[in-house]
Amino acid sequence: MAVDWEFRDYVVDLLVAVGPVRAKSMFGGAGLYLDGTMFAIISDDVLFLKADGRTRGDFEARGMEPLTYERSGRDAPIALSYWETPPDVMDDPDALCTWARRAWEAARRSGEGRRRRRRA
């Protein structure tokens, strides 16, 4: 997973209407956060948006694929719940913001923004 920092900044600029999106480096890529919830990943200059049972069909209908990674000891790649953004959505800032809001909502539903409780 790698990210071109210019592409990362470009995507963050496109998402300004969504809210104060922050990018954090992670494993050579970047996670995009809104209000403490990660809703997107940039890997190899591709934007992947969080999907769940309510939104996954939108990605599948457009022929998009989930982000995957290889793990030692596994025969098949592991698919994450982050899906490639359709090219026409990347070309339309308003559509991108709509899809990003839906990804943020999916991430919130999945609980990714929850903070871990401290153990006593």
Stockholm file with secondary structure:
# STOCKHOLM 1.0

chainA/1-120         MAVDWEFRDYVVDLLVAVGPVRAKSMFGGAGLYLDGTMFAIISDDVLFLKADGRTRGDFEARGMEPLTYERSGRDAPIALSYWETPPDVMDDPDALCTWARRAWEAARRSGEGRRRRRRA
#=GR chainA/1-120 SS CCCCHHHHHHHHHHTTTTCCCEEEEETTEEEEEETTEEEEEEETTEEEEECCTTTHHHHHHTTCCEEEECCTTCSSCEEEEEEECCHHHHTCHHHHHHHHHHHHHHHHHHTTTCCCCCCC
#=GC SS_cons         CCCCHHHHHHHHHHTTTTCCCEEEEETTEEEEEETTEEEEEEETTEEEEECCTTTHHHHHHTTCCEEEECCTTCSSCEEEEEEECCHHHHTCHHHHHHHHHHHHHHHHHHTTTCCCCCCC
//
